[in-house]
Amino acid sequence: MEKIYFDHAATTPVDPRVMEKMLPYFTDNFGNPNSQHWFGRRSVTAVDEARDTVASVLGAKPSEIYFTSGGTESDNWALRGAARAYANKGKHLIVSAVEHPAMIATAKELTKEGFDVTFADVDEFGTVDLEKLRRAIRPDTIFIGVMTANNEIGTLQPIAEISEIAQECGAVFFTDAVQAAGTLKLDVNAPRVDMLSLSGHKFYGPKGVGVLYVRSGKRVGKIITGGHQERGMRGGTTNVPGVVGLAEALRLSLAEAEQNNAYVSRIRDHFVARVLREIPYVKLNGHPKNRLPNNANFSFRYIEGESLLFSLDLAGIAVSSGSACSSGSLEPSHVLLATGMPEGLAHGSIRFSFGKENTIEEADFAVDVLKETVLRLRALSPLFPKDLKNEVYEKEG
Ligand SMILES: *Cc1c(COP(=O)(O)O)cnc(C)c1O
């Protein structure tokens, strides 16, 4: 059976062109960029080129780009690093309630160091409530962190407005752009952000490599201490093949974004339209329009998302319940709960995230399997009310 991969928000395959560009840095060009010889210098050149590429894609200076081990480290570094660097100014941090666990868990840890955290509220679509955000600001607010796009429900955040709010109150503004990169055009000056994170494996690059952008003049404390790598700000031998791959993947995904977004959103829109038309008692989560082109997140009433996920997996269709990070635990998604969704409904949620190698035929096959599976699970479900008709609708035309 052909496997169908609809979990691109969890990770993506490495683009073969990216792979090709990386390969020499595992073998022939293996030098440590910190070494003082020819082998080392060759790696320095590769890392410099990668940094220049990332900087130019983001509208940043190369000296503002730091390579990390991924999105989680970049998020940790931004939040912990800024908290420590600005603690003398104040100890109040604001992060949105729908941030990735890399931010939420870090913010919670920081409360143990005496920081005060406000988790900014979102509306029913998962969009940060700007009025409430404004009211949350205090004289000692030093940091505002709101992601560009949500990884679970795809909602795009009003980061231009949030950037202005942060500038007015003098707080550092950080955006986790891990899900947005490769899809949306990113420019650290429009809207102006002070810090931004990326992760290679979310845009057809390698895993285990990421970026933290830090605007020059903004301070960030060190998190990983060791050698003098990354201009003395992050110890550890640079992942040379990783940064080469990340830069190439970022460059390609931006160059091809328009075409890929049009292709992927056509599949997504077709899928969403069929699901909503043919399966009753389903809700599309996230913002109806203001969302990533590849994300569809549904709550299927009266069934467990986990059971649905396992049945789809048996049929060869890979999806996610909530986020990859919360699956495995039976906790309902903190993102859906933040939108005001009742726990029961949040438990019945599944994320489909499409990619450039998917096809309309795969989407059609998945809807057909989904219809059958939902019907079967509802027939077995003690949650399904006896007075409702358990049925699906036939595809029109
Ligand atoms: C995947 C993801 C991360 C974590 O990135 P890793 O490189 O997997 O550590 C952080 N934030 C968002 C929004 C993500 O989707």
The ligand as an SDF file (V2000), in Angstrom:
LIG
                    3D

 15 15  0  0  0  0  0  0  0  0999 V2000
    8.4850   22.4540   15.1000 C   0  0  0  0  0  0  0  0  0  0  0  0
    8.3250   23.7490   15.8060 C   0  0  0  0  0  0  0  0  0  0  0  0
    9.2540   24.1650   16.7740 C   0  0  0  0  0  0  0  0  0  0  0  0
   10.3930   23.2910   17.2160 C   0  0  0  0  0  0  0  0  0  0  0  0
   11.3720   23.1540   16.2290 O   0  0  0  0  0  0  0  0  0  0  0  0
   12.4050   21.9220   16.3050 P   0  0  0  0  0  0  0  0  0  0  0  0
   13.4210   22.2580   15.2720 O   0  0  0  0  0  0  0  0  0  0  0  0
   11.6280   20.7060   15.9670 O   0  0  0  0  0  0  0  0  0  0  0  0
   12.9680   21.9070   17.6720 O   0  0  0  0  0  0  0  0  0  0  0  0
    9.0670   25.3940   17.3580 C   0  0  0  0  0  0  0  0  0  0  0  0
    8.0290   26.1900   17.0220 N   0  0  0  0  0  0  0  0  0  0  0  0
    7.1280   25.8340   16.1020 C   0  0  0  0  0  0  0  0  0  0  0  0
    6.0130   26.7630   15.7580 C   0  0  0  0  0  0  0  0  0  0  0  0
    7.2330   24.5960   15.4660 C   0  0  0  0  0  0  0  0  0  0  0  0
    6.3210   24.2360   14.5730 O   0  0  0  0  0  0  0  0  0  0  0  0
  1  2  1  0
  2  3  1  0
  2 14  2  0
  3  4  1  0
  3 10  2  0
  4  5  1  0
  5  6  1  0
  6  7  2  0
  6  8  1  0
  6  9  1  0
 10 11  1  0
 11 12  2  0
 12 13  1  0
 12 14  1  0
 14 15  1  0
M  END
$$$$
